[in-house]
Amino acid sequence: THHHTDKKGTLPRRLVPSPSTSSNFHTPRTFKIMSPSWKRAALAAISTISALSSSSVNGFVAPSASSRVTAAGPLCMADTAVADDVAVGGISSDNIRNIAVIAHVDHGKTTLVDALLRQTNVFRDSQQADEAGERVMDSEDQERERGITILAKNLAVMRDGIKINIMDTPGHADFGGEVERVLNMCDGVLLVVDSVEGPKPQTRFVLDKALRRGFKVVVVVNKIDRPAARPDYVVDKVFDLMMELGASDEQIDFTTVFASGLQGTSGMDPENLEEDMKPLFEAVKDCIDAPTVESTEGDTLQCLVSNIDYDNFKGKMGIARITNGSVKNGQAVALAQPDKAKKTGRLSSLYVFDNLGKKEVDSASAGEIIMFSGLDDVEIGDTLITNEGGGANAAEPLPPIAIEQPTVRMTLGVNKSPLAGREGKFLTSRMIRDRLFKELDRNVALQVEETESADKYAVSGRGQLHLTVLIETMRREGFELEVGPPVVIFKTNEETGKEEEPWESVEVRVPEEYSGSVIDLFNNRNGELQDMGLDESGESMSVVKYLVPTRGMLGLRSEMLTATRGTAIIDAVFDSYKPKIAGDIQNRDKGSLLAFENGVVTSFGLENAQGRGKLMVKSGADVYKDMIIGIHQRPGDLSVNVCKTKALTNMRSATKGITVGITAPIELSLDASVEYLASDEILEVTPSTFRMAKNPQMAVKKKGKK
């Protein structure tokens, strides 16, 4: 056997068996061994040599010349070679699959990922799996409390020699920025659809993003064990949706897997499920393309940063997918964006994802998803390129991540109420400013702007939930905030010059007897009816679809749940910008009960006030003038004295023993409080309480007008 070394010297790069080695070889056959470490390559070379030298003993027979003739004829035989395998941290790029799990909220993405984890030996034993609990990927406190996924997360599992990088994404429309960001790291998607509900508004949104990128789709009909499951209907609806979104012929020819994430079963036939997730793993392996690799040369390194993490010891860390080239630990690199100055540095550590954690590696090549540290000023949208030799031969940066613009804005500022500073640790405008701008590192769909006031900041996001999750996070960290009511973001159409406002596509499933109430609420908020009918699942539910201005959606959820006694299922997703509707949209038909003076709430005061409406405070609570203490039973605001004390006399009343019962106060959550706010009201957020009040600045303006 002859050794052909590379130009630098000693590393055996090609092993070409000579025809004289064995009578079974009739033509030259080229093997390439590429490895990030020369030691590993040398060992592989030695094992290959020994295997070739003993081929006659082991009964190995190379393909005959006749079987290797290509369409061009016998003269092309010598050009035939075994395809190169690009090594990625010891794994060939052909043995990697990068997939994102996308779906509508509550269709079972995270539960499905749990089942995949439990069946790939991620946990040592059943005890460790039980300790991890259900929905392992929803590790944040708010995610577990709300029962939704808020942040996209990465993990990697090994199955039959294939490494599968899985990205679990949020299903709620307000966190669509997380989905858009994650799609930059994958080569295909698992579209999870509920076996009863079928495609929903957010299913359409995430599927549209995936199809535009040309990804292949594996459709997973989840919750197939539900008694009302209708898999044929769901598959037909997914097909119709793909046709509507303009999918290619290759994308429409999708593979369907039927599964139950809760039970950990799957199959290609809903009537014949296997006891594990093997059919789903096989579908991912066969139907999702391996990463497309143009080059693995170090100078061609292109690595788009799609996420940011933070480590107490390593500092700021970037998470990215290597599009081209390769990278080594300790390498001189630069972060680049089109039309921006480069930020140079050196990698201090390099990781790849391994199960639920990460493991350090010496190098990684195109196709792999990495995490790196050493560059403290890394930002989402940066492209990691080589800086060796001053970056003279470095590749061009990739286009930054395109994120849809926010539609709702709120103001966050310093708490100025008379009760401020009693609980919080972080109170000043500098602390609030630093925290908000730090959030921009990870939250790509968020925008923070300074306002005319030095102690207020305008925070814009995809929706009300997007912003309230941030406020709740800051509250738990010890911040005290003054929050303004949510307002929509208008924009001017460049072509027509007219002002436009965002509209949302809303779908409501509700029992038939409440459909009239739902239609009335939408009509009062300038909604446009798109479709209406009975749900085909046989549960006597009406499905109402409307286009509604985002202004009309603010505060609508709580009213609709009240009108339908909590039975309405509301799904909304951004539709488009349309010409602004003249005038205001009615958001609330009742006024507020206000505190008449500063003081402490008494039982006697509550007795007199509770006939005026529903109260939000209880006896012993501190209040201040113009603080909202309840909901008035009529339009317009009313001041009531809940601090009033009973006059003490030495006369005994004949009715002294008769007491009036005090009704329990309404306890509003952060989301409900934000929905309640009118344009002239503010919300005071502290680590333990929420208080609403009239905005003092608005009151001054009104007096000035008089």
C-alpha positions as CSV (number, residue, x, y, z in Angstrom):
1,T,0.0,0.0,0.0
2,H,1.4,3.4,-1.0
3,H,1.1,6.4,1.4
4,H,0.4,9.8,-0.1
5,T,1.2,12.6,2.5
6,D,-0.1,16.1,2.4
7,K,2.1,19.1,1.6
8,K,3.1,19.8,5.2
9,G,4.6,16.4,5.7
10,T,3.8,13.4,7.8
11,L,0.0,13.0,8.1
12,P,-1.3,10.2,5.9
13,R,-4.2,11.8,4.0
14,R,-5.0,9.2,1.3
15,L,-4.6,5.5,1.4
16,V,-4.7,4.1,-2.1
17,P,-4.6,0.2,-2.3
18,S,-2.3,-0.9,-5.1
19,P,-3.7,-3.5,-7.6
20,S,-0.8,-5.7,-6.5
21,T,-2.0,-5.9,-2.9
22,S,-4.8,-8.3,-3.8
23,S,-6.1,-9.9,-6.9
24,N,-9.6,-8.7,-6.0
25,F,-8.7,-5.1,-6.7
26,H,-9.0,-4.1,-10.3
27,T,-9.2,-0.3,-10.1
28,P,-7.7,2.4,-7.8
29,R,-10.0,3.2,-4.9
30,T,-9.5,6.4,-2.9
31,F,-10.2,6.7,0.8
32,K,-10.0,10.0,2.7
33,I,-9.7,10.3,6.4
34,M,-10.2,13.7,7.9
35,S,-10.1,14.3,11.6
36,P,-9.8,17.3,13.9
37,S,-6.8,15.5,15.6
38,W,-3.8,14.0,13.7
39,K,-3.6,11.3,16.4
40,R,-7.2,10.1,15.7
41,A,-6.4,10.2,11.9
42,A,-3.3,8.2,12.3
43,L,-5.1,5.5,14.3
44,A,-7.9,5.4,11.7
45,A,-5.2,5.1,9.0
46,I,-3.5,2.2,10.7
47,S,-6.8,0.3,11.2
48,T,-7.7,0.9,7.5
49,I,-4.3,-0.4,6.4
50,S,-4.6,-3.5,8.5
51,A,-8.2,-4.1,7.2
52,L,-7.1,-3.8,3.6
53,S,-4.1,-6.0,4.0
54,S,-6.2,-8.8,5.5
55,S,-9.1,-8.3,3.1
56,S,-8.6,-11.7,1.4
57,V,-8.6,-13.4,4.8
58,N,-11.9,-11.7,5.8
59,G,-13.5,-12.5,2.5
60,F,-13.7,-8.8,1.5
61,V,-14.3,-8.4,-2.2
62,A,-14.2,-4.9,-3.8
63,P,-16.8,-4.0,-6.4
64,S,-15.9,-5.2,-9.9
65,A,-15.1,-2.8,-12.7
66,S,-18.3,-3.7,-14.5
67,S,-20.4,-2.7,-11.5
68,R,-18.7,0.7,-11.2
69,V,-19.1,1.9,-14.8
70,T,-20.9,5.3,-14.7
71,A,-23.3,6.7,-17.3
72,A,-20.3,8.3,-19.1
73,G,-18.8,4.9,-19.9
74,P,-15.8,2.8,-18.7
75,L,-13.3,5.8,-19.1
76,C,-14.9,7.4,-16.0
77,M,-14.1,4.5,-13.6
78,A,-10.9,5.9,-12.3
79,D,-12.7,9.2,-11.2
80,T,-15.1,7.3,-8.9
81,A,-14.3,7.8,-5.3
82,V,-15.8,7.2,-1.9
83,A,-17.6,10.4,-0.8
84,D,-15.7,12.5,1.8
85,D,-17.0,12.5,5.4
86,V,-16.7,15.8,7.1
87,A,-15.8,15.2,10.7
88,V,-17.6,17.4,13.3
89,G,-16.1,17.0,16.7
90,G,-15.6,13.3,15.9
91,I,-19.0,13.0,14.3
92,S,-19.5,13.1,10.5
93,S,-21.8,15.8,9.3
94,D,-23.9,13.1,7.6
95,N,-24.6,11.8,11.1
96,I,-26.1,15.1,12.3
97,R,-29.7,16.3,12.2
98,N,-30.6,19.8,13.4
99,I,-34.3,20.1,14.0
100,A,-36.6,22.6,15.6
101,V,-39.9,21.5,17.3
102,I,-42.6,24.0,16.3
103,A,-46.3,24.1,17.1
104,H,-49.2,26.1,18.4
105,V,-49.3,26.6,22.2
106,D,-50.4,23.6,24.3
107,H,-50.1,21.1,21.4
108,G,-47.5,19.0,23.3
109,K,-44.0,20.1,22.1
110,T,-42.2,20.0,25.4
111,T,-43.9,16.7,26.5
112,L,-42.8,15.2,23.1
113,V,-39.2,16.3,23.7
114,D,-39.4,14.7,27.2
115,A,-40.4,11.4,25.6
116,L,-37.4,11.6,23.2
117,L,-35.1,12.4,26.1
118,R,-36.3,9.4,28.2
119,Q,-35.8,7.0,25.3
120,T,-32.2,8.0,24.4
121,N,-30.6,7.0,27.8
122,V,-30.1,10.7,28.8
123,F,-31.1,9.7,32.4
124,R,-29.0,7.2,34.3
125,D,-32.1,5.3,35.6
126,S,-35.8,5.6,36.3
127,Q,-35.0,7.3,39.6
128,Q,-33.1,10.1,38.0
129,A,-35.8,10.5,35.3
130,D,-38.4,10.8,38.1
131,E,-36.3,13.4,39.9
132,A,-36.1,15.5,36.6
133,G,-39.9,15.5,36.6
134,E,-42.2,16.3,33.7
135,R,-41.5,18.9,31.1
136,V,-37.8,18.9,31.8
137,M,-37.1,21.6,29.2
138,D,-39.5,24.1,30.9
139,S,-36.9,24.9,33.6
140,E,-37.8,28.6,34.3
141,D,-40.2,29.3,37.2
142,Q,-42.6,31.2,35.1
143,E,-42.7,28.5,32.5
144,R,-43.8,25.9,35.1
145,E,-46.3,28.2,36.7
146,R,-47.9,29.4,33.4
147,G,-47.6,26.0,31.7
148,I,-46.1,27.4,28.6
149,T,-42.6,27.6,27.0
150,I,-41.2,31.1,27.0
151,L,-37.6,30.6,26.0
152,A,-36.2,28.4,23.1
153,K,-33.7,25.8,24.4
154,N,-31.2,23.5,22.9
155,L,-30.4,19.9,23.6
156,A,-28.7,17.0,21.8
157,V,-29.4,13.3,21.9
158,M,-27.6,10.3,20.2
159,R,-29.7,7.6,18.5
160,D,-28.3,4.8,16.4
161,G,-25.1,6.7,15.7
162,I,-27.0,9.9,14.7
163,K,-26.6,13.0,16.7
164,I,-29.9,15.0,16.8
165,N,-29.7,18.6,17.9
166,I,-33.2,19.5,19.1
167,M,-34.5,23.0,19.6
168,D,-37.6,23.3,21.7
169,T,-39.5,26.5,20.9
170,P,-42.4,28.5,22.4
171,G,-45.9,28.1,21.0
172,H,-47.4,31.4,22.0
173,A,-47.5,34.2,19.3
174,D,-46.0,36.8,21.6
175,F,-42.8,34.8,21.7
176,G,-42.6,34.4,17.9
177,G,-39.1,36.1,18.0
178,E,-37.7,33.0,19.7
179,V,-39.0,30.8,16.9
180,E,-37.5,33.1,14.2
181,R,-34.2,33.1,15.9
182,V,-34.0,29.4,16.4
183,L,-34.9,28.5,12.8
184,N,-31.5,29.9,11.8
185,M,-29.8,26.9,13.4
186,C,-31.8,24.0,12.0
187,D,-32.2,22.1,8.7
188,G,-35.7,20.8,9.2
189,V,-38.7,21.0,11.5
190,L,-41.0,18.7,13.5
191,L,-44.5,20.3,13.1
192,V,-46.5,19.1,16.1
193,V,-50.3,19.3,15.7
194,D,-53.0,18.3,18.2
195,S,-54.9,15.2,17.0
196,V,-58.2,16.9,17.8
197,E,-57.7,20.6,17.3
198,G,-55.6,20.5,14.1
199,P,-53.7,23.5,12.8
200,K,-54.3,26.7,14.8
201,P,-53.3,30.4,14.1
202,Q,-49.8,30.0,15.6
203,T,-49.3,26.7,13.6
204,R,-49.8,28.8,10.5
205,F,-47.3,31.4,11.6
206,V,-44.4,29.0,12.5
207,L,-45.0,26.8,9.5
208,D,-44.9,29.8,7.1
209,K,-41.5,30.7,8.5
210,A,-40.2,27.2,8.1
211,L,-41.5,26.8,4.5
212,R,-40.0,30.1,3.4
213,R,-36.6,28.8,4.4
214,G,-37.1,25.7,2.3
215,F,-37.1,23.3,5.3
216,K,-38.5,19.8,5.0
217,V,-41.3,19.1,7.5
218,V,-42.1,16.0,9.5
219,V,-45.7,16.3,10.7
220,V,-46.2,14.8,14.2
221,V,-49.9,14.3,15.0
222,N,-49.6,14.4,18.8
223,K,-52.0,13.3,21.6
224,I,-53.2,10.5,19.4
225,D,-54.5,8.7,22.5
226,R,-57.3,11.3,23.1
227,P,-60.7,9.7,22.8
228,A,-61.9,12.4,20.3
229,A,-58.7,12.1,18.1
230,R,-59.4,12.5,14.3
231,P,-56.0,12.0,12.6
232,D,-57.2,11.9,9.0
233,Y,-59.0,15.3,9.4
234,V,-55.8,16.8,11.0
235,V,-53.5,15.5,8.2
236,D,-55.9,16.9,5.6
237,K,-56.0,20.3,7.3
238,V,-52.1,20.4,7.5
239,F,-52.0,19.5,3.7
240,D,-54.5,22.3,2.9
241,L,-52.5,24.8,5.1
242,M,-49.3,23.9,3.2
243,M,-50.9,24.4,-0.1
244,E,-52.3,27.7,1.1
245,L,-48.8,28.8,2.2
246,G,-47.2,27.9,-1.2
247,A,-45.1,24.9,-0.1
248,S,-43.0,23.2,-2.8
249,D,-43.8,19.8,-4.1
250,E,-41.0,18.3,-2.0
251,Q,-42.3,20.0,1.1
252,I,-45.9,18.9,0.5
253,D,-44.8,15.3,0.2
254,F,-44.3,15.3,4.0
255,T,-44.0,12.3,6.3
256,T,-46.6,11.9,9.1
257,V,-45.9,10.3,12.4
258,F,-48.7,9.6,14.9
259,A,-47.5,9.9,18.5
260,S,-48.5,10.3,22.2
261,G,-45.8,12.3,23.9
262,L,-47.3,11.6,27.3
263,Q,-47.2,7.8,26.8
264,G,-44.0,7.7,24.8
265,T,-45.5,5.8,21.9
266,S,-45.4,6.5,18.1
267,G,-46.1,4.9,14.8
268,M,-46.8,5.4,11.1
269,D,-50.4,4.2,11.5
270,P,-52.6,5.6,14.2
271,E,-54.2,2.2,14.8
272,N,-50.9,0.4,15.2
273,L,-48.5,2.4,17.5
274,E,-45.2,1.0,18.7
275,E,-44.3,1.1,22.4
276,D,-41.5,3.6,21.9
277,M,-40.5,6.6,19.7
278,K,-38.4,4.6,17.2
279,P,-40.7,5.5,14.2
280,L,-40.2,9.2,15.0
281,F,-36.4,8.8,15.3
282,E,-36.4,6.9,12.0
283,A,-38.5,9.7,10.3
284,V,-36.1,12.3,11.5
285,K,-33.1,10.3,10.3
286,D,-34.6,9.6,6.8
287,C,-36.6,12.7,6.0
288,I,-34.6,15.6,7.5
289,D,-31.5,16.5,5.4
290,A,-28.1,16.4,7.0
291,P,-26.3,19.8,7.1
292,T,-25.2,21.1,3.8
293,V,-21.5,21.7,4.0
294,E,-19.7,23.8,1.3
295,S,-16.3,23.9,3.0
296,T,-14.5,22.9,6.2
297,E,-11.4,25.1,5.7
298,G,-10.6,27.3,8.6
299,D,-10.6,30.5,6.6
300,T,-14.2,29.9,5.4
301,L,-15.6,30.0,8.9
302,Q,-19.1,31.5,9.0
303,C,-21.1,31.0,12.2
304,L,-24.2,33.0,12.9
305,V,-24.9,33.7,16.6
306,S,-28.6,32.9,17.3
307,N,-28.7,32.9,21.1
308,I,-26.8,34.2,24.2
309,D,-26.3,32.5,27.4
310,Y,-24.5,33.5,30.6
311,D,-22.2,31.5,32.8
312,N,-21.0,32.8,36.2
313,F,-17.5,31.6,35.5
314,K,-17.2,31.9,31.7
315,G,-19.2,35.1,31.3
316,K,-21.2,35.8,28.2
317,M,-21.5,32.9,25.8
318,G,-22.7,32.7,22.2
319,I,-24.7,29.9,20.8
320,A,-24.4,29.4,17.0
321,R,-24.6,27.0,14.2
322,I,-21.5,26.7,12.0
323,T,-22.6,27.2,8.4
324,N,-19.2,26.9,6.8
325,G,-15.6,26.2,7.8
326,S,-14.3,24.9,11.1
327,V,-13.3,26.5,14.5
328,K,-10.8,25.5,17.1
329,N,-10.6,26.2,20.8
330,G,-8.2,29.1,21.4
331,Q,-8.5,30.3,17.8
332,A,-8.2,34.0,17.0
333,V,-11.7,35.0,15.8
334,A,-13.8,38.1,15.0
335,L,-17.4,39.0,15.3
336,A,-18.7,40.8,12.2
337,Q,-22.0,42.3,10.9
338,P,-22.5,43.9,7.5
339,D,-21.5,47.6,7.6
340,K,-20.2,47.4,11.2
341,A,-16.7,47.3,12.6
342,K,-15.3,43.9,13.6
343,K,-14.9,42.9,17.2
344,T,-11.8,40.7,17.6
345,G,-10.8,38.3,20.3
346,R,-9.9,34.7,21.0
347,L,-12.0,31.7,22.0
348,S,-11.4,30.7,25.6
349,S,-13.7,27.7,25.5
350,L,-15.7,25.7,22.9
351,Y,-18.6,23.4,23.6
352,V,-21.1,21.3,21.7
353,F,-24.5,20.3,23.1
354,D,-24.6,16.9,24.8
355,N,-27.9,15.6,26.2
356,L,-29.3,18.3,28.5
357,G,-25.9,19.9,29.0
358,K,-22.8,20.7,27.0
359,K,-19.3,19.2,26.7
360,E,-16.0,20.9,25.8
361,V,-14.3,20.0,22.5
362,D,-11.1,21.0,20.8
363,S,-12.7,21.8,17.4
364,A,-16.0,21.7,15.5
365,S,-16.9,21.9,11.9
366,A,-19.7,22.9,9.6
367,G,-23.1,21.5,10.6
368,E,-22.6,21.5,14.3
369,I,-24.2,23.8,16.9
370,I,-21.7,25.2,19.3
371,M,-21.4,27.4,22.4
372,F,-18.3,29.5,22.9
373,S,-16.9,32.0,25.3
374,G,-14.1,34.6,25.3
375,L,-15.9,37.4,23.5
376,D,-17.8,39.5,26.0
377,D,-19.4,41.8,23.5
378,V,-21.0,39.0,21.4
379,E,-24.6,39.9,20.2
380,I,-27.3,37.9,18.5
381,G,-26.9,38.5,14.8
382,D,-23.1,38.5,14.8
383,T,-21.2,36.2,12.5
384,L,-18.2,34.5,14.0
385,I,-15.3,34.5,11.4
386,T,-11.6,33.7,11.6
387,N,-9.1,36.4,12.5
388,E,-6.0,34.4,11.9
389,G,-3.5,36.4,9.9
390,G,-5.5,39.5,10.7
391,G,-8.5,38.1,9.0
392,A,-7.0,38.7,5.5
393,N,-8.7,35.6,4.1
394,A,-11.8,35.6,6.3
395,A,-15.3,35.0,4.8
396,E,-18.0,37.7,4.6
397,P,-20.4,37.9,7.5
398,L,-23.9,36.4,7.1
399,P,-27.0,38.5,6.9
400,P,-28.2,39.2,10.5
401,I,-31.4,37.6,11.8
402,A,-34.6,39.2,10.5
403,I,-37.2,39.6,13.2
404,E,-40.7,41.0,12.7
405,Q,-41.3,44.3,14.3
406,P,-43.1,44.8,17.7
407,T,-46.7,45.8,17.8
408,V,-47.3,46.9,21.5
409,R,-45.5,49.4,23.7
410,M,-45.5,50.1,27.4
411,T,-43.6,52.5,29.6
412,L,-41.6,51.3,32.6
413,G,-40.1,53.7,35.1
414,V,-39.3,54.6,38.7
415,N,-42.0,53.9,41.2
416,K,-43.1,57.3,42.5
417,S,-46.2,56.3,44.6
418,P,-46.4,57.4,48.3
419,L,-45.8,53.7,49.2
420,A,-42.7,53.3,47.1
421,G,-39.4,51.9,48.4
422,R,-40.8,49.7,51.1
423,E,-40.0,46.3,49.6
424,G,-37.8,46.5,46.5
425,K,-34.0,46.3,46.3
426,F,-33.6,48.0,42.9
427,L,-35.4,51.4,42.8
428,T,-33.4,53.9,40.7
429,S,-33.7,54.8,37.1
430,R,-30.1,53.7,36.4
431,M,-30.7,50.2,37.8
432,I,-33.9,49.9,35.7
433,R,-32.1,51.2,32.6
434,D,-29.2,48.7,32.9
435,R,-31.6,45.8,33.5
436,L,-33.7,46.7,30.4
437,F,-30.8,47.1,28.1
438,K,-29.3,43.9,29.4
439,E,-32.5,42.1,28.4
440,L,-31.9,43.1,24.8
441,D,-28.9,40.7,24.7
442,R,-31.2,37.7,24.6
443,N,-34.7,39.0,23.8
444,V,-34.3,39.8,20.1
445,A,-38.0,40.8,19.5
446,L,-37.8,43.4,22.3
447,Q,-37.0,47.1,21.8
448,V,-36.1,49.6,24.5
449,E,-36.1,53.4,24.0
450,E,-35.4,56.4,26.2
451,T,-38.2,58.9,26.5
452,E,-38.5,62.6,27.2
453,S,-38.6,61.8,30.9
454,A,-35.3,60.7,32.5
455,D,-36.9,58.1,34.7
456,K,-39.2,56.3,32.1
457,Y,-38.4,54.0,29.3
458,A,-40.5,52.8,26.4
459,V,-40.4,49.0,26.0
460,S,-41.9,47.5,22.8
461,G,-42.7,43.9,22.2
462,R,-44.8,41.4,20.2
463,G,-47.8,41.5,22.6
464,Q,-49.0,42.1,26.1
465,L,-47.8,38.7,27.4
466,H,-44.3,39.3,25.9
467,L,-44.0,42.4,28.1
468,T,-45.7,41.1,31.2
469,V,-43.3,38.2,31.4
470,L,-40.4,40.7,31.4
471,I,-42.1,42.7,34.2
472,E,-42.8,39.6,36.2
473,T,-39.1,38.5,35.9
474,M,-37.9,42.0,37.1
475,R,-40.4,41.9,40.0
476,R,-39.0,38.6,41.2
477,E,-35.5,40.0,41.0
478,G,-36.4,42.7,43.4
479,F,-37.3,45.7,41.2
480,E,-40.0,48.2,41.9
481,L,-41.6,49.7,38.8
482,E,-44.3,52.1,37.6
483,V,-45.9,50.6,34.5
484,G,-48.0,52.5,32.0
485,P,-51.0,51.0,30.0
486,P,-50.2,49.0,26.8
487,V,-50.6,51.0,23.6
488,V,-50.3,49.8,20.0
489,I,-47.5,51.0,17.7
490,F,-48.8,52.9,14.7
491,K,-46.7,53.2,11.5
492,T,-47.0,55.3,8.3
493,N,-47.3,53.5,5.0
494,E,-44.5,54.8,2.8
495,E,-46.5,54.3,-0.4
496,T,-49.9,55.8,0.6
497,G,-48.7,58.1,3.4
498,K,-51.6,57.0,5.6
499,E,-51.2,55.9,9.2
500,E,-51.7,52.2,9.8
501,E,-52.3,50.1,12.9
502,P,-51.7,46.4,13.6
503,W,-54.6,43.8,13.3
504,E,-54.7,40.3,14.7
505,S,-56.3,37.2,13.5
506,V,-58.4,35.7,16.4
507,E,-60.0,32.3,16.7
508,V,-62.3,31.5,19.6
509,R,-63.7,28.1,20.5
510,V,-66.7,28.4,22.8
511,P,-69.9,26.5,23.7
512,E,-72.8,27.4,21.4
513,E,-74.8,29.2,24.1
514,Y,-72.0,31.8,24.5
515,S,-71.3,32.5,20.9
516,G,-73.6,35.5,20.8
517,S,-71.7,37.1,23.7
518,V,-68.4,36.6,21.9
519,I,-69.7,38.2,18.7
520,D,-71.0,41.2,20.6
521,L,-67.6,41.8,22.2
522,F,-65.8,41.6,18.9
523,N,-68.3,43.9,17.2
524,N,-68.0,46.5,19.9
525,R,-64.2,46.5,19.2
526,N,-64.5,47.0,15.5
527,G,-63.8,43.4,14.6
528,E,-64.5,41.9,11.2
529,L,-66.1,38.5,11.0
530,Q,-64.1,36.0,8.9
531,D,-65.7,32.7,9.6
532,M,-68.2,31.1,11.9
533,G,-69.4,27.5,12.3
534,L,-69.6,24.4,14.5
535,D,-66.4,22.6,15.5
536,E,-66.3,19.2,13.7
537,S,-64.9,17.4,16.7
538,G,-68.4,16.7,17.9
539,E,-68.2,18.6,21.2
540,S,-71.0,21.1,20.3
541,M,-68.5,24.0,20.3
542,S,-68.7,27.0,18.0
543,V,-65.6,28.3,16.2
544,V,-65.6,32.1,15.6
545,K,-62.9,33.7,13.6
546,Y,-62.4,37.5,13.5
547,L,-59.9,40.1,12.3
548,V,-59.6,42.6,15.2
549,P,-57.4,45.7,15.7
550,T,-54.7,45.1,18.3
551,R,-56.2,48.2,20.1
552,G,-59.4,46.2,20.5
553,M,-57.7,43.1,21.8
554,L,-56.2,45.0,24.8
555,G,-58.2,43.9,27.8
556,L,-60.5,41.7,25.7
557,R,-59.4,38.3,27.2
558,S,-60.6,38.9,30.7
559,E,-64.0,40.3,29.5
560,M,-64.5,37.3,27.2
561,L,-63.6,34.8,29.9
562,T,-66.1,36.6,32.2
563,A,-68.8,36.6,29.5
564,T,-68.3,32.9,28.7
565,R,-67.8,31.8,32.3
566,G,-64.2,30.7,31.6
567,T,-65.1,28.4,28.8
568,A,-63.7,30.4,25.8
569,I,-60.4,29.2,24.2
570,I,-58.8,32.3,22.6
571,D,-56.0,32.1,20.0
572,A,-54.6,35.3,18.4
573,V,-51.7,35.9,16.1
574,F,-50.5,39.1,14.3
575,D,-52.1,39.4,10.9
576,S,-51.0,42.6,9.2
577,Y,-51.0,46.4,9.3
578,K,-54.2,48.1,8.0
579,P,-55.4,51.7,7.8
580,K,-56.0,53.2,11.2
581,I,-59.7,53.3,12.4
582,A,-60.8,56.8,13.3
583,G,-61.7,57.4,16.9
584,D,-61.2,55.4,20.1
585,I,-62.1,51.8,20.6
586,Q,-64.1,51.1,23.7
587,N,-62.0,49.0,26.0
588,R,-63.9,49.2,29.3
589,D,-67.5,49.9,30.1
590,K,-67.2,50.5,33.8
591,G,-65.2,53.0,35.9
592,S,-63.0,52.6,38.9
593,L,-63.5,53.1,42.7
594,L,-60.8,55.4,44.0
595,A,-59.5,55.9,47.5
596,F,-60.7,59.2,48.9
597,E,-57.6,59.8,51.1
598,N,-54.3,58.3,52.4
599,G,-54.6,55.8,55.2
600,V,-55.4,52.2,56.3
601,V,-58.5,50.4,55.1
602,T,-61.0,49.6,57.8
603,S,-63.8,47.1,58.0
604,F,-66.3,49.9,58.6
605,G,-65.1,51.7,55.4
606,L,-65.4,48.5,53.4
607,E,-69.0,47.9,54.6
608,N,-70.1,51.2,53.2
609,A,-68.0,50.9,49.9
610,Q,-68.9,47.4,48.8
611,G,-72.3,48.4,47.7
612,R,-70.7,50.7,45.1
613,G,-69.0,47.8,43.2
614,K,-66.4,45.1,43.5
615,L,-63.5,45.8,45.8
616,M,-59.8,44.9,45.3
617,V,-58.5,45.7,48.9
618,K,-59.0,44.1,52.2
619,S,-59.0,45.5,55.8
620,G,-55.6,46.6,57.1
621,A,-54.2,47.4,53.6
622,D,-52.4,50.8,53.1
623,V,-53.9,53.0,50.4
624,Y,-53.3,56.5,49.1
625,K,-55.4,59.2,47.4
626,D,-56.6,58.2,43.9
627,M,-55.4,54.6,44.2
628,I,-57.8,52.2,42.5
629,I,-59.5,50.1,45.2
630,G,-62.3,48.5,43.1
631,I,-64.4,48.3,40.0
632,H,-67.3,50.7,39.9
633,Q,-70.7,49.2,38.9
634,R,-71.3,52.1,36.5
635,P,-69.3,54.1,33.9
636,G,-67.1,56.8,35.4
637,D,-64.9,56.9,38.4
638,L,-66.1,57.3,42.0
639,S,-64.0,58.2,45.1
640,V,-65.0,56.3,48.3
641,N,-63.7,56.6,51.8
642,V,-62.5,53.1,52.8
643,C,-60.4,54.5,55.6
644,K,-63.5,55.8,57.5
645,T,-63.6,54.7,61.2
646,K,-66.8,54.3,63.2
647,A,-67.5,57.1,65.7
648,L,-67.1,56.0,69.3
649,T,-69.9,56.9,71.8
650,N,-71.1,55.6,75.2
651,M,-74.5,54.8,73.7
652,R,-75.3,51.2,72.9
653,S,-77.3,50.8,69.6
654,A,-80.2,48.3,69.5
655,T,-78.6,46.8,66.3
656,K,-75.1,46.6,67.7
657,G,-75.0,42.8,67.5
658,I,-76.0,42.8,63.8
659,T,-73.0,42.9,61.5
660,V,-72.8,43.1,57.7
661,G,-70.7,40.5,56.0
662,I,-67.7,41.8,54.0
663,T,-67.3,40.1,50.6
664,A,-63.8,38.8,49.7
665,P,-61.8,41.2,47.5
666,I,-60.9,40.5,43.9
667,E,-57.2,39.5,43.6
668,L,-55.8,40.5,40.2
669,S,-52.7,39.0,38.7
670,L,-50.1,41.0,36.8
671,D,-51.6,40.1,33.5
672,A,-55.2,41.0,34.7
673,S,-54.0,44.3,36.2
674,V,-52.3,45.3,32.9
675,E,-55.4,44.4,31.0
676,Y,-57.6,46.5,33.4
677,L,-55.6,49.7,33.0
678,A,-57.2,52.6,31.1
679,S,-55.2,55.3,29.3
680,D,-55.1,57.6,32.4
681,E,-54.1,54.9,34.9
682,I,-50.8,53.3,36.0
683,L,-49.7,50.1,37.7
684,E,-47.3,50.0,40.6
685,V,-45.3,46.8,40.7
686,T,-43.4,45.7,43.8
687,P,-41.9,42.3,44.8
688,S,-45.1,41.4,46.7
689,T,-48.0,43.6,45.6
690,F,-49.7,45.2,42.6
691,R,-51.4,48.6,43.0
692,M,-53.2,50.6,40.4
693,A,-53.8,54.3,40.5
694,K,-54.8,57.3,38.5
695,N,-51.8,58.8,36.7
696,P,-51.1,62.1,38.6
697,Q,-49.6,63.7,35.4
698,M,-52.8,63.0,33.5
699,A,-54.9,64.5,36.3
700,V,-52.8,67.7,36.1
701,K,-53.3,68.0,32.4
702,K,-57.1,67.5,32.7
703,K,-57.3,70.3,35.4
704,G,-55.3,72.6,33.1
705,K,-57.8,72.1,30.3
706,K,-60.7,73.1,32.5
